[in-house]
Amino acid sequence: QQQQQQQQKTSKKRDTRGSDADGCRRSGGTMAKWQRDRLVRLNQTIARAARFKKVRQARKAFDQILAEGLVPSAQTFGALVNAAVRVGDLSQARAWLSEATTHHVNAGVVTYTTLLKGLCESSMLEEARQVLEEMLAAGCQPNLRTANTMLRGYRRAGEVVASCKLLDQMQGEWSLIPDATSCEYAVALLCQGLRAK
């Protein structure tokens, strides 16, 4: 039994060592444990900086990741995009997403959704639609939060047709079941459409 447990532990380490927390394989292979621990600490530094809108501190931590020869992860870029979105620098947020591609990192659904939220809140719906297309092209599957973020943006803009199309896409292409929030946004939009008529 002990041998079986050891095999399971070894298998688990082998499965997770080359992946980030979003489950995407890193192209750079594996890192030593101390490097992974160091990356986690620096990612936490970036996340804290984002929370307090300290973008320079976030960038400094990212530069440190590269200086130490570490491989940035989806969490790295998710926190960097969040830092830029929180201060309203959406062009920098998009630049961080491009940087992830440069480093062969799948930014992950959380990162894309964070950027979509920033774009929708700034009424930049065309740009948001473009990012959504880029997300799908990168093989990153939207989740319910992604869909609701777009629906909220459409609700604010009164885009009834776009919201109906997105609802169809959710169920037909992404296999997502609309939740109470999705339905609330959809009903509000349909009501707006009826008032407009």
N, CA, C and O of each residue as an XYZ file, in Angstrom:
788
protein
N       0.827     -1.212      0.000
C       0.000      0.000      0.000
C       0.863      1.265      0.000
O       0.561      2.235     -0.694
N       1.950      1.237      0.795
C       2.853      2.386      0.816
C       3.481      2.614     -0.550
O       3.637      3.751     -0.997
N       3.841      1.508     -1.208
C       4.429      1.616     -2.538
C       3.443      2.225     -3.528
O       3.827      3.025     -4.381
N       2.179      1.848     -3.412
C       1.137      2.375     -4.294
C       0.946      3.872     -4.072
O       0.797      4.634     -5.027
N       0.950      4.298     -2.779
C       0.811      5.719     -2.472
C       1.988      6.512     -3.026
O       1.814      7.620     -3.535
N       3.193      5.938     -2.925
C       4.381      6.615     -3.442
C       4.312      6.784     -4.950
O       4.708      7.816     -5.492
N       3.800      5.750     -5.625
C       3.650      5.824     -7.081
C       2.665      6.912     -7.479
O       2.872      7.615     -8.468
N       1.580      7.052     -6.697
C       0.583      8.089     -6.975
C       1.176      9.471     -6.798
O       0.914     10.375     -7.591
N       1.994      9.636     -5.730
C       2.638     10.927     -5.488
C       3.606     11.277     -6.611
O       3.643     12.412     -7.088
N       4.396     10.274     -7.027
C       5.356     10.492     -8.107
C       4.656     10.857     -9.401
O       5.098     11.739    -10.138
N       3.542     10.156     -9.669
C       2.763     10.425    -10.877
C       2.195     11.827    -10.852
O       2.186     12.523    -11.867
N       1.718     12.243     -9.678
C       1.123     13.578     -9.552
C       2.172     14.649     -9.810
O       1.908     15.637    -10.494
N       3.390     14.442     -9.245
C       4.464     15.414     -9.469
C       4.811     15.502    -10.947
O       5.037     16.587    -11.482
N       4.850     14.335    -11.605
C       5.199     14.306    -13.016
C       4.140     15.014    -13.854
O       4.462     15.643    -14.862
N       2.882     14.914    -13.444
C       1.789     15.533    -14.198
C       1.768     17.034    -14.047
O       1.423     17.737    -14.996
N       2.133     17.559    -12.864
C       1.948     18.978    -12.589
C       3.190     19.814    -12.760
O       3.093     21.038    -12.857
N       4.381     19.184    -12.802
C       5.598     19.968    -12.800
C       5.732     20.847    -14.041
O       6.238     21.966    -13.957
N       5.282     20.351    -15.184
C       5.428     21.114    -16.415
C       4.212     21.941    -16.757
O       4.089     22.428    -17.880
N       3.300     22.108    -15.795
C       2.074     22.848    -16.073
C       1.954     24.028    -15.136
O       2.523     24.040    -14.044
N       1.184     25.047    -15.593
C       0.842     26.111    -14.672
C      -0.499     25.755    -14.044
O      -1.066     24.707    -14.353
N      -1.014     26.617    -13.160
C      -2.226     26.267    -12.420
C      -3.458     26.240    -13.303
O      -4.484     25.690    -12.901
N      -3.390     26.822    -14.509
C      -4.521     26.761    -15.428
C      -4.530     25.447    -16.195
O      -5.420     25.206    -17.009
N      -3.538     24.595    -15.936
C      -3.499     23.303    -16.605
C      -2.888     23.343    -17.988
O      -3.024     22.386    -18.750
N      -2.206     24.448    -18.332
C      -1.592     24.567    -19.641
C      -0.120     24.170    -19.539
O       0.572     24.564    -18.601
N       0.349     23.392    -20.505
C       1.749     22.980    -20.482
C       2.651     24.162    -20.803
O       2.338     24.952    -21.693
N       3.755     24.292    -20.098
C       4.738     25.313    -20.402
C       5.675     24.779    -21.470
O       6.082     23.618    -21.427
N       6.018     25.633    -22.432
C       6.914     25.187    -23.487
C       8.340     25.068    -22.973
O       9.155     24.376    -23.584
N       8.657     25.722    -21.874
C      10.015     25.736    -21.374
C      10.392     24.503    -20.584
O      11.491     24.457    -20.030
N       9.530     23.500    -20.506
C       9.839     22.277    -19.769
C       9.652     22.483    -18.275
O       8.800     23.257    -17.838
N      10.475     21.766    -17.493
C      10.300     21.796    -16.053
C      11.285     22.750    -15.397
O      12.317     23.098    -15.973
N      10.948     23.167    -14.181
C      11.846     23.978    -13.369
C      12.112     23.226    -12.077
O      11.305     22.404    -11.645
N      13.245     23.514    -11.472
C      13.560     22.917    -10.179
C      12.578     23.438     -9.134
O      11.979     24.498     -9.314
N      12.414     22.693     -8.046
C      11.451     23.078     -7.017
C      11.724     24.473     -6.481
O      10.792     25.256     -6.294
N      12.993     24.795     -6.231
C      13.299     26.125     -5.687
C      12.922     27.228     -6.670
O      12.540     28.326     -6.265
N      13.035     26.924     -7.990
C      12.641     27.905     -8.994
C      11.120     28.082     -9.021
O      10.614     29.197     -9.144
N      10.404     26.958     -8.905
C       8.939     27.048     -8.866
C       8.482     27.825     -7.641
O       7.566     28.643     -7.726
N       9.123     27.569     -6.497
C       8.770     28.282     -5.262
C       9.062     29.772     -5.400
O       8.288     30.615     -4.945
N      10.182     30.080     -6.030
C      10.554     31.484     -6.232
C       9.557     32.172     -7.162
O       9.161     33.313     -6.924
N       9.154     31.472     -8.219
C       8.169     32.029     -9.148
C       6.855     32.296     -8.438
O       6.227     33.330     -8.663
N       6.434     31.377     -7.585
C       5.185     31.564     -6.825
C       5.275     32.829     -5.979
O       4.330     33.615     -5.927
N       6.417     33.023     -5.314
C       6.568     34.209     -4.457
C       6.527     35.507     -5.273
O       5.905     36.488     -4.867
N       7.200     35.495     -6.427
C       7.197     36.688     -7.276
C       5.814     36.937     -7.879
O       5.392     38.085     -8.019
N       5.113     35.864     -8.234
C       3.734     36.012     -8.717
C       2.841     36.612     -7.639
O       1.970     37.431     -7.929
N       3.060     36.204     -6.405
C       2.295     36.765     -5.290
C       2.603     38.244     -5.109
O       1.717     39.030     -4.776
N       3.851     38.621     -5.327
C       4.241     40.033     -5.256
C       3.499     40.844     -6.316
O       3.009     41.941     -6.046
N       3.425     40.286     -7.531
C       2.712     40.974     -8.615
C       1.230     41.092     -8.284
O       0.625     42.141     -8.505
N       0.641     40.018     -7.753
C      -0.791     40.023     -7.408
C      -1.089     41.068     -6.335
O      -2.095     41.773     -6.409
N      -0.206     41.161     -5.337
C      -0.396     42.182     -4.283
C      -0.277     43.584     -4.867
O      -1.055     44.477     -4.531
N       0.695     43.765     -5.734
C       0.881     45.067     -6.371
C      -0.357     45.441     -7.190
O      -0.782     46.597     -7.192
N      -0.925     44.465     -7.878
C      -2.138     44.714     -8.668
C      -3.294     45.137     -7.769
O      -4.055     46.050     -8.091
N      -3.405     44.449     -6.632
C      -4.496     44.757     -5.703
C      -4.452     46.210     -5.238
O      -5.488     46.847     -5.046
N      -3.234     46.722     -5.060
C      -3.064     48.095     -4.573
C      -2.695     49.076     -5.690
O      -2.277     50.204     -5.430
N      -2.858     48.625     -6.932
C      -2.647     49.456     -8.121
C      -1.222     49.995     -8.217
O      -1.009     51.123     -8.664
N      -0.260     49.195     -7.802
C       1.143     49.591     -7.868
C       1.787     48.925     -9.087
O       2.453     47.895     -8.987
N       1.558     49.559    -10.239
C       1.973     48.932    -11.496
C       3.497     48.876    -11.646
O       4.021     47.935    -12.242
N       4.200     49.859    -11.121
C       5.668     49.833    -11.220
C       6.245     48.664    -10.427
O       7.185     47.997    -10.861
N       5.664     48.436     -9.267
C       6.111     47.311     -8.439
C       5.830     45.987     -9.141
O       6.633     45.056     -9.069
N       4.686     45.905     -9.822
C       4.335     44.693    -10.562
C       5.339     44.446    -11.686
O       5.798     43.321    -11.881
N       5.674     45.502    -12.419
C       6.631     45.354    -13.523
C       8.017     44.979    -13.003
O       8.725     44.175    -13.609
N       8.390     45.575    -11.868
C       9.698     45.263    -11.278
C       9.792     43.774    -10.933
O      10.824     43.142    -11.159
N       8.709     43.223    -10.385
C       8.696     41.799    -10.038
C       8.774     40.939    -11.299
O       9.435     39.900    -11.303
N       8.100     41.371    -12.372
C       8.176     40.627    -13.635
C       9.596     40.658    -14.193
O      10.114     39.638    -14.649
N      10.222     41.834    -14.155
C      11.606     41.946    -14.624
C      12.527     41.033    -13.813
O      13.494     40.481    -14.338
N      12.207     40.886    -12.523
C      13.005     40.021    -11.660
C      12.848     38.551    -12.068
O      13.808     37.782    -12.025
N      11.641     38.177    -12.460
C      11.393     36.813    -12.947
C      12.306     36.499    -14.126
O      12.943     35.446    -14.181
N      12.353     37.436    -15.063
C      13.182     37.224    -16.252
C      14.672     37.248    -15.902
O      15.452     36.451    -16.423
N      15.055     38.168    -15.017
C      16.463     38.296    -14.635
C      16.982     37.022    -13.971
O      18.154     36.671    -14.102
N      16.090     36.341    -13.259
C      16.497     35.120    -12.558
C      16.364     33.868    -13.429
O      16.596     32.749    -12.970
N      15.988     34.080    -14.692
C      15.892     32.949    -15.610
C      14.704     32.044    -15.344
O      14.715     30.872    -15.720
N      13.674     32.582    -14.696
C      12.475     31.795    -14.417
C      11.523     31.866    -15.606
O      11.622     32.762    -16.444
N      10.602     30.908    -15.664
C       9.620     30.863    -16.753
C       8.303     31.464    -16.256
O       7.647     30.872    -15.399
N       7.905     32.634    -16.779
C       6.624     33.210    -16.330
C       5.464     32.283    -16.662
O       5.516     31.536    -17.639
N       4.418     32.336    -15.844
C       3.274     31.428    -15.996
C       1.995     32.206    -16.296
O       2.002     33.432    -16.396
N       0.913     31.470    -16.435
C      -0.395     32.111    -16.634
C      -0.723     33.033    -15.462
O      -1.307     34.099    -15.657
N      -0.350     32.628    -14.240
C      -0.604     33.466    -13.067
C       0.171     34.775    -13.157
O      -0.334     35.827    -12.767
N       1.397     34.709    -13.671
C       2.215     35.908    -13.841
C       1.476     36.925    -14.699
O       1.295     38.076    -14.302
N       1.056     36.488    -15.869
C       0.424     37.413    -16.805
C      -0.993     37.788    -16.376
O      -1.466     38.886    -16.669
N      -1.667     36.874    -15.681
C      -2.988     37.217    -15.153
C      -2.902     38.374    -14.177
O      -3.724     39.289    -14.213
N      -1.897     38.331    -13.299
C      -1.722     39.397    -12.315
C      -1.285     40.698    -12.977
O      -1.714     41.777    -12.570
N      -0.431     40.601    -13.998
C       0.029     41.798    -14.708
C      -1.116     42.472    -15.467
O      -1.244     43.696    -15.457
N      -1.945     41.656    -16.124
C      -3.111     42.206    -16.829
C      -4.065     42.850    -15.832
O      -4.614     43.918    -16.100
N      -4.265     42.213    -14.691
C      -5.141     42.756    -13.661
C      -4.619     44.106    -13.160
O      -5.397     45.036    -12.949
N      -3.296     44.210    -12.971
C      -2.698     45.470    -12.508
C      -2.979     46.588    -13.504
O      -3.345     47.697    -13.117
N      -2.804     46.287    -14.802
C      -3.035     47.303    -15.826
C      -4.512     47.686    -15.919
O      -4.845     48.864    -16.052
N      -5.395     46.686    -15.847
C      -6.840     46.949    -15.920
C      -7.297     47.807    -14.736
O      -8.116     48.711    -14.897
N      -6.767     47.518    -13.563
C      -7.191     48.245    -12.363
C      -6.838     49.731    -12.394
O      -7.488     50.542    -11.733
N      -5.807     50.084    -13.163
C      -5.466     51.513    -13.284
C      -5.988     52.092    -14.600
O      -5.704     53.242    -14.934
N      -6.751     51.290    -15.343
C      -7.369     51.777    -16.576
C      -6.451     51.828    -17.775
O      -6.785     52.452    -18.782
N      -5.286     51.175    -17.688
C      -4.340     51.165    -18.801
C      -4.583     49.919    -19.652
O      -3.871     48.922    -19.537
N      -5.587     49.995    -20.495
C      -6.007     48.828    -21.268
C      -5.038     48.490    -22.396
O      -4.924     47.329    -22.791
N      -4.340     49.496    -22.914
C      -3.336     49.206    -23.943
C      -2.189     48.392    -23.344
O      -1.649     47.498    -23.996
N      -1.823     48.705    -22.103
C      -0.778     47.927    -21.437
C      -1.278     46.523    -21.104
O      -0.524     45.552    -21.175
N      -2.552     46.427    -20.742
C      -3.132     45.106    -20.467
C      -3.037     44.220    -21.704
O      -2.700     43.040    -21.611
N      -3.338     44.799    -22.859
C      -3.235     44.040    -24.111
C      -1.773     43.701    -24.420
O      -1.466     42.634    -24.953
N      -0.891     44.624    -24.076
C       0.541     44.379    -24.305
C       1.031     43.200    -23.464
O       1.853     42.405    -23.921
N       0.525     43.093    -22.235
C       0.908     41.960    -21.377
C       0.402     40.650    -21.975
O       1.072     39.621    -21.892
N      -0.776     40.696    -22.572
C      -1.313     39.490    -23.209
C      -0.420     39.062    -24.382
O      -0.162     37.875    -24.581
N       0.043     40.049    -25.148
C       0.963     39.758    -26.245
C       2.289     39.221    -25.724
O       2.902     38.343    -26.331
N       2.722     39.768    -24.581
C       3.959     39.304    -23.962
C       3.864     37.826    -23.575
O       4.833     37.076    -23.691
N       2.683     37.426    -23.116
C       2.470     36.018    -22.771
C       2.692     35.134    -23.991
O       3.320     34.079    -23.895
N       2.177     35.567    -25.138
C       2.359     34.817    -26.375
C       3.834     34.733    -26.748
O       4.312     33.693    -27.202
N       4.551     35.839    -26.551
C       5.989     35.874    -26.832
C       6.737     34.832    -26.016
O       7.701     34.227    -26.487
N       6.278     34.634    -24.784
C       6.917     33.659    -23.896
C       6.302     32.265    -24.020
O       6.596     31.376    -23.221
N       5.434     32.080    -25.040
C       4.791     30.782    -25.288
C       3.986     30.309    -24.077
O       3.982     29.126    -23.737
N       3.306     31.257    -23.437
C       2.466     30.942    -22.283
C       1.009     31.130    -22.681
O       0.631     32.188    -23.184
N       0.195     30.107    -22.458
C      -1.247     30.244    -22.641
C      -1.754     31.064    -21.466
O      -1.749     30.596    -20.328
N      -2.192     32.289    -21.743
C      -2.552     33.221    -20.664
C      -3.690     32.697    -19.791
O      -3.770     33.043    -18.613
N      -4.560     31.877    -20.345
C      -5.630     31.269    -19.554
C      -6.897     32.097    -19.505
O      -6.890     33.297    -19.779
N      -7.971     31.438    -19.154
C      -9.302     32.056    -19.184
C      -9.421     33.221    -18.198
O     -10.108     34.200    -18.488
N      -8.766     33.131    -17.042
C      -8.863     34.207    -16.047
C      -8.260     35.500    -16.592
O      -8.825     36.580    -16.420
N      -7.115     35.379    -17.248
C      -6.438     36.559    -17.802
C      -7.267     37.206    -18.893
O      -7.450     38.424    -18.903
N      -7.773     36.390    -19.816
C      -8.608     36.931    -20.890
C      -9.866     37.595    -20.332
O     -10.261     38.671    -20.783
N     -10.482     36.955    -19.362
C     -11.717     37.500    -18.795
C     -11.461     38.819    -18.070
O     -12.294     39.724    -18.114
N     -10.314     38.929    -17.405
C      -9.947     40.189    -16.738
C      -9.845     41.315    -17.752
O     -10.350     42.414    -17.523
N      -9.188     41.039    -18.879
C      -9.067     42.061    -19.923
C     -10.432     42.404    -20.509
O     -10.731     43.575    -20.741
N     -11.265     41.385    -20.750
C     -12.612     41.628    -21.279
C     -13.425     42.509    -20.336
O     -14.162     43.390    -20.777
N     -13.284     42.264    -19.039
C     -13.993     43.085    -18.057
C     -13.583     44.549    -18.165
O     -14.431     45.441    -18.154
N     -12.266     44.791    -18.270
C     -11.782     46.157    -18.398
C     -12.296     46.830    -19.655
O     -12.697     47.993    -19.617
N     -12.288     46.111    -20.770
C     -12.755     46.674    -22.037
C     -14.251     46.964    -22.001
O     -14.694     48.016    -22.462
N     -15.032     46.028    -21.451
C     -16.487     46.221    -21.381
C     -16.845     47.385    -20.461
O     -17.749     48.160    -20.769
N     -16.146     47.512    -19.341
C     -16.425     48.610    -18.410
C     -16.057     49.963    -19.000
O     -16.562     50.999    -18.568
N     -15.168     49.943    -19.995
C     -14.780     51.183    -20.679
C     -15.568     51.379    -21.969
O     -15.236     52.243    -22.781
N     -16.618     50.571    -22.155
C     -17.488     50.634    -23.341
C     -16.729     50.396    -24.644
O     -17.098     50.930    -25.690
N     -15.669     49.593    -24.578
C     -14.886     49.261    -25.767
C     -15.291     47.872    -26.253
O     -14.502     46.929    -26.221
N     -16.541     47.771    -26.702
C     -17.109     46.465    -27.016
C     -16.519     45.838    -28.280
O     -16.389     44.617    -28.362
N     -16.163     46.659    -29.259
C     -15.545     46.108    -30.468
C     -14.210     45.461    -30.124
O     -13.879     44.377    -30.604
N     -13.453     46.159    -29.278
C     -12.169     45.607    -28.842
C     -12.379     44.341    -28.023
O     -11.608     43.387    -28.125
N     -13.444     44.345    -27.200
C     -13.751     43.167    -26.387
C     -14.091     41.974    -27.275
O     -13.653     40.855    -27.010
N     -14.867     42.210    -28.319
C     -15.211     41.133    -29.247
C     -13.955     40.590    -29.941
O     -13.827     39.388    -30.172
N     -13.048     41.492    -30.262
C     -11.798     41.083    -30.907
C     -10.968     40.203    -29.971
O     -10.414     39.187    -30.389
N     -10.888     40.605    -28.699
C     -10.135     39.816    -27.714
C     -10.787     38.446    -27.520
O     -10.097     37.438    -27.369
N     -12.112     38.419    -27.525
C     -12.815     37.136    -27.397
C     -12.475     36.219    -28.561
O     -12.280     35.017    -28.378
N     -12.405     36.789    -29.757
C     -12.029     35.987    -30.934
C     -10.599     35.482    -30.811
O     -10.300     34.341    -31.163
N      -9.712     36.348    -30.305
C      -8.313     35.950    -30.103
C      -8.225     34.827    -29.076
O      -7.431     33.896    -29.215
N      -9.044     34.933    -28.058
C      -9.093     33.917    -27.004
C      -9.483     32.562    -27.587
O      -8.852     31.546    -27.296
N     -10.512     32.556    -28.401
C     -10.976     31.314    -29.014
C      -9.935     30.758    -29.991
O      -9.717     29.549    -30.064
N      -9.297     31.668    -30.740
C      -8.270     31.244    -31.694
C      -7.071     30.625    -30.987
O      -6.389     29.761    -31.539
N      -6.818     31.081    -29.741
C      -5.696     30.547    -28.957
C      -6.044     29.212    -28.303
O      -5.213     28.604    -27.629
N      -7.284     28.763    -28.509
C      -7.704     27.482    -27.938
C      -8.083     27.581    -26.474
O      -8.100     26.579    -25.760
N      -8.389     28.798    -26.026
C      -8.774     29.010    -24.627
C     -10.299     29.059    -24.541
O     -10.929     29.943    -25.122
N     -10.878     28.123    -23.828
C     -12.331     27.990    -23.745
C     -12.925     28.998    -22.766
O     -12.530     29.013    -21.600
N     -13.863     29.844    -23.205
C     -14.524     30.765    -22.279
C     -15.300     30.003    -21.212
O     -15.786     28.900    -21.466
N     -15.419     30.580    -20.026
C     -16.251     29.988    -18.988
C     -17.463     30.888    -18.745
O     -17.661     31.877    -19.452
N     -18.254     30.548    -17.764
C     -19.484     31.295    -17.491
C     -19.186     32.742    -17.114
O     -19.929     33.652    -17.481
N     -18.099     32.950    -16.383
C     -17.734     34.318    -16.002
C     -17.366     35.154    -17.235
O     -17.688     36.339    -17.318
N     -16.688     34.512    -18.181
C     -16.350     35.208    -19.431
C     -17.622     35.645    -20.142
O     -17.755     36.801    -20.544
N     -18.554     34.714    -20.293
C     -19.808     34.997    -20.997
C     -20.606     36.087    -20.289
O     -21.132     36.993    -20.936
N     -20.697     36.002    -18.966
C     -21.456     37.002    -18.214
C     -20.800     38.377    -18.265
O     -21.482     39.401    -18.226
N     -19.469     38.394    -18.353
C     -18.759     39.669    -18.505
C     -19.162     40.346    -19.807
O     -19.418     41.550    -19.835
N     -19.216     39.567    -20.889
C     -19.639     40.123    -22.174
C     -21.107     40.527    -22.145
O     -21.473     41.579    -22.669
N     -21.948     39.697    -21.535
C     -23.380     40.029    -21.450
C     -23.600     41.317    -20.666
O     -24.453     42.130    -21.024
N     -22.831     41.500    -19.598
C     -22.949     42.737    -18.814
C     -22.564     43.953    -19.663
O     -23.189     45.010    -19.581
N     -21.526     43.777    -20.475
C     -21.128     44.863    -21.372
C     -22.203     45.168    -22.395
O     -22.482     46.332    -22.682
N     -22.813     44.119    -22.948
C     -23.894     44.328    -23.916
C     -25.104     44.983    -23.267
O     -25.780     45.809    -23.881
N     -25.368     44.606    -22.020
C     -26.502     45.204    -21.316
C     -26.300     46.706    -21.156
O     -27.219     47.491    -21.390
N     -25.102     47.099    -20.758
C     -24.815     48.523    -20.577
C     -24.954     49.300    -21.882
O     -25.392     50.450    -21.894
N     -24.568     48.643    -22.991
C     -24.612     49.306    -24.296
C     -25.946     49.126    -24.999
O     -26.191     49.748    -26.032
N     -26.823     48.268    -24.442
C     -28.124     48.027    -25.051
C     -28.047     47.219    -26.336
O     -28.896     47.369    -27.214
N     -27.032     46.359    -26.457
C     -26.842     45.563    -27.677
C     -27.624     44.245    -27.583
O     -27.090     43.215    -27.171
N     -28.879     44.306    -27.970
C     -29.781     43.161    -27.852
C     -29.377     42.018    -28.788
O     -29.281     40.867    -28.362
N     -29.142     42.336    -30.051
C     -28.810     41.303    -31.041
C     -27.517     40.580    -30.654
O     -27.433     39.355    -30.738
N     -26.520     41.346    -30.233
C     -25.226     40.751    -29.855
C     -25.384     39.831    -28.644
O     -24.738     38.786    -28.561
N     -26.243     40.226    -27.712
C     -26.434     39.396    -26.515
C     -27.133     38.085    -26.866
O     -26.787     37.034    -26.326
N     -28.118     38.139    -27.770
C     -28.816     36.916    -28.193
C     -27.854     35.966    -28.909
O     -27.902     34.751    -28.718
N     -26.986     36.543    -29.731
C     -25.990     35.745    -30.441
C     -25.034     35.080    -29.450
O     -24.664     33.916    -29.606
N     -24.644     35.842    -28.431
C     -23.731     35.298    -27.427
C     -24.379     34.171    -26.634
O     -23.727     33.173    -26.326
N     -25.664     34.323    -26.300
C     -26.381     33.270    -25.584
C     -26.421     31.978    -26.396
O     -26.256     30.887    -25.850
N     -26.643     32.113    -27.708
C     -26.629     30.938    -28.589
C     -25.236     30.305    -28.630
O     -25.084     29.084    -28.614
N     -24.229     31.176    -28.683
C     -22.841     30.708    -28.723
C     -22.473     29.977    -27.433
O     -21.803     28.945    -27.459
N     -22.920     30.527    -26.310
C     -22.655     29.900    -25.006
C     -23.090     28.448    -24.994
O     -22.335     27.555    -24.608
N     -24.327     28.230    -25.427
C     -24.907     26.895    -25.327
C     -24.494     25.988    -26.488
O     -24.252     24.796    -26.302
N     -24.417     26.572    -27.691
C     -24.130     25.759    -28.865
C     -22.669     25.425    -29.065
O     -22.333     24.311    -29.468
N     -21.776     26.400    -28.783
C     -20.344     26.216    -29.071
C     -19.511     25.963    -27.822
O     -18.530     25.222    -27.863
N     -19.905     26.584    -26.707
C     -19.071     26.493    -25.506
C     -19.621     25.525    -24.458
O     -18.994     25.296    -23.424
N     -20.802     24.959    -24.735
C     -21.451     24.000    -23.821
C     -21.640     24.584    -22.420
O     -21.450     23.898    -21.416
N     -22.017     25.861    -22.374
C     -22.256     26.525    -21.096
C     -23.753     26.703    -20.873
O     -24.483     27.065    -21.796
N     -24.202     26.454    -19.672
C     -25.608     26.654    -19.325
C     -25.740     28.015    -18.645
O     -25.122     28.239    -17.604
N     -26.532     28.929    -19.211
C     -26.692     30.250    -18.586
C     -27.176     30.120    -17.142
O     -28.056     29.314    -16.844
N     -26.592     30.922    -16.252
C     -27.023     30.901    -14.854
C     -27.982     32.061    -14.595
O     -28.419     32.728    -15.532
N     -28.308     32.298    -13.337
C     -29.263     33.352    -12.978
C     -28.776     34.717    -13.449
O     -29.572     35.545    -13.891
N     -27.464     34.953    -13.354
C     -26.900     36.237    -13.785
C     -27.035     36.408    -15.291
O     -27.396     37.484    -15.767
N     -26.749     35.355    -16.036
C     -26.893     35.397    -17.506
C     -28.326     35.742    -17.886
O     -28.567     36.589    -18.746
N     -29.266     35.081    -17.239
C     -30.687     35.298    -17.544
C     -31.123     36.709    -17.167
O     -31.918     37.335    -17.868
N     -30.591     37.200    -16.049
C     -30.933     38.564    -15.613
C     -30.499     39.588    -16.661
O     -31.260     40.490    -17.014
N     -29.267     39.438    -17.153
C     -28.767     40.361    -18.178
C     -29.576     40.235    -19.464
O     -29.900     41.239    -20.099
N     -29.902     39.001    -19.847
C     -30.644     38.772    -21.095
C     -32.045     39.376    -21.021
O     -32.505     40.019    -21.965
N     -32.716     39.163    -19.891
C     -34.072     39.717    -19.726
C     -34.037     41.239    -19.759
O     -34.874     41.874    -20.401
N     -33.059     41.820    -19.060
C     -32.926     43.289    -19.042
C     -32.714     43.833    -20.443
O     -33.272     44.869    -20.805
N     -31.904     43.134    -21.232
C     -31.649     43.568    -22.596
C     -32.892     43.450    -23.468
O     -33.184     44.346    -24.260
N     -33.625     42.348    -23.325
C     -34.849     42.167    -24.107
C     -35.881     43.224    -23.758
O     -36.610     43.706    -24.625
N     -35.936     43.579    -22.494
C     -36.849     44.651    -22.058
C     -36.439     45.982    -22.680
O     -37.291     46.768    -23.094
N     -35.124     46.234    -22.745
C     -34.635     47.455    -23.390
C     -35.045     47.471    -24.863
O     -35.449     48.502    -25.401
N     -34.931     46.300    -25.502
C     -35.287     46.191    -26.909
C     -36.761     46.464    -27.140
O     -37.116     47.115    -28.122
N     -37.626     45.984    -26.263
C     -39.063     46.219    -26.376
C     -39.399     47.688    -26.158
O     -40.262     48.241    -26.840
N     -38.717     48.317    -25.208
C     -38.966     49.764    -24.960
C     -38.537     50.592    -26.150
O     -39.166     51.596    -26.484
N     -37.428     50.151    -26.805
C     -36.934     50.888    -27.974
C     -37.926     50.840    -29.114
O     -38.059     51.792    -29.883
N     -38.640     49.691    -29.219
C     -39.655     49.570    -30.275
C     -40.889     50.384    -29.945
O     -41.844     50.399    -30.723
